[in-house]
Amino acid sequence: VGDILGIEKAHKMFQGCTSLKYPANVGDKIKNCEQMYYGCTNLVDVSTYRDTMEDTSSMYNGCISLEFTGDMADNIKNAEAMFCDCTKLKKIGHLSKSLENAKSMFNGCIDLKMINKNIDLPNVIKYADYMFYGCTNLNANVYYSSSLETAQGMFRNCSSMENFRDVANLTCLSNMNSMFLGCTNATFSALTKCPPNVTDLRYCFSNCSNLQ
C-alpha cells in the first residue's frame, strides 16, 4: 500500500482485502483504526503503531496469517477483539499502558503458547471478558491488575494453562462468570479466596478436573 499520511480515521479501510500482505504506513495523526484490516487473511505483518492511536478494536480480527502482535502504542484504550481468531498468532508484545477494554482481544488464538512467559495486564484495564477464550495452547504467567472489573470467560477453555495467580486482592472485580471454565490442566493451588465484590460466579470452575 505504501504511505498514507495525514489521516485520522481508518475505520474498515482495508476490510476484506484478502490478498494484502503488508500494511500501510500511516502518519502521526491516526486515531481510529477500528476493523482496519479485518479479515485480511494473508496479512503477515502489523503496521507500525503510532502514539496517536486510541481505538484498535477488531483491527486485525481474522488475520489468520499473522504471527506476532508487535509492541502496542501506549495511548490505545480500546482493543476489543483486536486479534480475535488470529489462529497462527504465536507471540504477544508489550500491551498498551492505557488499555481499558481487552474484551475478546485474543479470542480463538489457538497457536498462542507463551510457555512460562509473562503477560502483564496494564494498570488501568477494566474489561477482560473472553480475552483469552479458546487459547487452548496458552501456558503463560498472567499478571492481573487491581483495576480489573469484569473477567467473564477470560480463560475459558485455556486447557493448557497450569498456573493462575491469586485473585483475592482484585477488589474492583465483580464478574467471574465462566472465568476458568474448561481449564482442565490447572490445580488453582495459588487461589486463596473469592474477591470481596464478585457477584457472579456461574460456571467459574466448571470442568476444571484438576482443581484441588
Sequence and secondary structure as in RCSB ss.txt:
>XXXX:A:sequence
VGDILGIEKAHKMFQGCTSLKYPANVGDKIKNCEQMYYGCTNLVDVSTYRDTMEDTSSMYNGCISLEFTGDMADN
IKNAEAMFCDCTKLKKIGHLSKSLENAKSMFNGCIDLKMINKNIDLPNVIKYADYMFYGCTNLNANVYYSSSLET
AQGMFRNCSSMENFRDVANLTCLSNMNSMFLGCTNATFSALTKCPPNVTDLRYCFSNCSNLQ
>XXXX:A:secstr
  EE S SB TTTTTT TT  S  EE TT  B TTTTTT TT  S     TT  B TTTTTT TT  B     TT
  B TTTTTT TT  B     TT  B TTTTTT TT   TT EEE  TT  B TTTTTT TT   EEE  TT  B
 TTTTTT TT       TT TT  B TTTTTT TT   TT  S  TT  B TTTTTT TT  
